Amino acid sequence: MARKSASTGTPATAALTAAGVPFVLHPYAHDPSAASYGAEAAEVLGIDPARVFKTLMVEVEGKLAVGIVPVSGSLDLKAFAATMGAKKAAMADPTAAQRRTGYVLGGISPLGQRLPSPTVLDSSALTLETLLVSGGKRGLDIELAPADLVRLTNAATAPISSLAWKLFGCYSMT
């Protein structure tokens, strides 16, 4: 089921292959002038933006963490902080995010990061059979089952996006 070529090999695809997790690569021609990497992927690939998730690096009490939310929504920093047992959170410095993950902005994957960080996947993902996340470079997304993403990243799941609020109407942990 996994489709991979030497030109699309990344630490993310290597992690999936090593774990024996089925995945599908979705390469596309990235437009450097695109305002939003995730929205661009959804549009170019013709996939519902609620199924395409962005990987965001967040600073919580001086430490980096990963939030994974649909591109059709936004990260709720207050909900993210609460999930992490903190009072507040802020978006991480882009340079720190790139250094920590080993990926460039717009290509940060939750998989195969140089230094793994605590991870929270938005609970809206649990309603999907598959979702897409960055494959580790601009112009490459990976489709996999949410349960596999949770297992490989050791992620907690919680309603941390505006989309989860619409679906679940609360900020309690799932």
N, C-alpha and C positions, 0 to 999 in steps of 0.2 A: 504494500500500500504506500510506503514512503517513496516519494520521488525526489531524488537528489542528484546533482551533478557536481563536478569539481568546481565549477564556476560559482555555485551557490552555497558551497560549504562554509559554515560559520560555526563558532562555538555552540550556538543554539541548536543547529542541526546535528552537530556531533553529540551533544548531550542526549538528544532524543534518540538518535541511532544507538548509542551505547546503552540506553535504558530499554531498548526494544519497543519503544512507543510508536504506534502508527501515527503518521502525520502526512500532510499534503503541502507542498510548497506552492506559493502563489507569487511568482515574480511579476513585476510590472515595471514599466518605464517611469522612473521618478522624475518629476518636474522640479528643478531646483527653485522655481519661483512659487511653488505651492505654499499656501499660508498655513496649512495644517497637514502634517504627515499622515495621520490616521484617517482624516476625512478624504484625503487624496487617495489612499489605498482603497477605501470603501467605494469611492466613485469609480476609479479606474477598473477595479475588479468586478464592479456591479454587484456588490454584496451589501446587505442591510447594515447600516452603521451600528446598529445595536449588537451585531455579531463581531465587529472589529474592535479590538481592545487596545488602548494605549498604555504604555508602561511609563509611569511617572516616578521619579526619584523625589522623596520627601524627607525633610529633616525633622526629626522628632527628638527633642531634648538633646541636641548635639550629635545625634547618630542618624545615619541614613537608613531609609526603609523604602520599600517598593509598593506603590499603589497601582493596581491594574483595573482600569475602568473603561466602559464603552466609549468610543469616539462620539457617540450621539449624546453623551452626557458630559458632566464635569465632575472632578474630584471635589468632594466636600471635605475640606481640611479639618473641620471640627469633628465630623464623624470619624475620619481617619485617626485623628489624635485619640479620640475616645476608645477606638478599637485597640490602639497601641497602649492604652492605659496612661495616656498623657493628657494634659490640658490643652495644648496647642501644637500645631504642626505648620510648617511652611514649605514651599517648594524649594528643593535643593539647588544649590549653586550649580549651573550647568557644567562647569569645569570639574567640580567634585563628582558629579554624576558620571561623567565620561571616564574619569580616572578610576572610580570605584567599579564600574561595570565592564570597562574595556571596549565599550561601544561608542559610536558617535551619536549625537542628538539626532532624532528622527530614525534611528536604527537601534535604539536600546531595547533589547529583548529581555523578558523576565527569565529566560533560560540561558544557561551557559555564561553567566556573569563571572567576571574575574574574581570578585569577592562577593559572595552571596549576602543578601541583606534580608531582614525580616520582611515578609511579603504579605499583602492583603489583596485578595481578589474580590471585586465587587460581586455581591450575591446574585445580581441579575444574570451572571454567567451560568448559574446553576439551572436556569430554565432552558438552556440551550443544549442541543446535541453536540455541536462543535462550535468553536470560536476561533478567531484569528488574532494572533499577536505578531509583533515584529519578529522577523527571522534573524535579526542581528546586523542588518544593513539596510540603508534606504532602498526602497524598491523591492523588498522581499518580505512577505508575510507567511506565517506558518499556521495551518489549520490543524487543530487537535481537539480532543475531548476535554472539557473543563476539569474533569476528575484527574486526568493525567497531568494537567498544568498544576493543579493543587498538590498532587503527590510529588512532582519533580521539584517544585519550588518550596515545598513545606509551607504552603500559604494557608493563612486563616481566610475565612470568607465572612464578609459583613457588608451591609448596605452602605457603601462609601461614596456613591455617586448620586447625582440628581436623578438618573434613570431608576436606580433602586428605590429612591423615595417615591417615585410615581408608581412603581410596581408593588411595593410592600407597605408604603405609608408609615414607616417608622424607622428608627435607627437602632433597633436592637440587634444583637449578634445572631447570626444563623449558625 
